Amino acid sequence: MKRRDFLKLSAATTGAALIPVHNLYAQDEKLSPDDPQAKALNYVEESEKEGQRCDNCVHAKGDLESEWVGCNLFPNKQVKASGWCNVWAER
């Protein structure tokens, strides 16, 4: 291997090691109603609106049959499927 090729490979390998890797197996934490963003959107864990729940909202993602679901509004957090917030929109 030529010295120039070795230096290019070394630089590329070192640079790749600096790129953060997202753990695909990490569990998202559950959203607390006390979270500042949750408070701003009036998030509650038990919806009082007839037919409006997080699990039938357009922003919900993931397994919509679970007790906790992902939400596009709260990245890396899960919301209670029976919850609700001001941004609820019909799926």
N, C-alpha and C positions, 0 to 999 in steps of 0.2 A: 504494500500500500504506500502510495506517495505521501509525503509530508503534507502537501496541500489538501489532499483528500481526507487525511486524518483530521486536520484542523477543521474542515467543513463539517465532518461528521460529529466531531466533539462539540462544536458550537450548536449544531441542530439538536443534539441529545440534551445538552445543558438547557437550552431554551425550552424544550418540551417538558422538562422536569419542573419548570417554573409555572406551568399552566395549571391552575387549580382544577381538581377533578371533583365533580358533584357525585356524592354517594347515592347511587340509584336505589339502594336498598334501605336508606334512612327513612324512618317514619316521620311524617310531618307532625308537628305539635298541634294540639287541640287549641282552638281559638278561645280565649277567655272573653267574656262580656266586658271585662275591665280594660281590655286592650284599647289604646287610644283610637285606633282606626275603627274598631268595633263600636266604640261609644259614638264616634262621629256618624256612623251609619245606623245607629240605634239597633244594633244586633242584639237579639235575644235568643236563648236556646229553645224556647217553646213558643211557637207562633200563636198569636191570638187572631190572626186573619184567616178566615175560612178559605181553604184550598190553596193557601200560599205558604209553602214550606221550602226550605233550602234544597231538599231533594227533588223538587219539581221546578226549580228555577233555571233559567238559561245559563247562569254563571256556574252552576254546579258541574263537577267533573269527577271522573273515577267511577267507582262502584256505587251507583245510586241506591242500591238495596241495603247498604251498610248503615250503621247507626251514625257514623261520622263520614262526611264526604268532603272532597276537595272543592275549593272555590277560587275562581279566577280573580276575585276581588281581594283575597287574602293569600298571597303567594306563600308557599311552604307551611300553610296552616290548614287544618281541617275544621269545618263547621258542623254543628250538630244537624243531622238530617231533618229534624223537626223544628229547626230554627227559622229565623226570618230577619231581614234587614230592609232598610228603605230602598235599596236598589233592586229588590226582587222584581223579576220579569218572567212572564210565563214561558215555559219551555215549548 
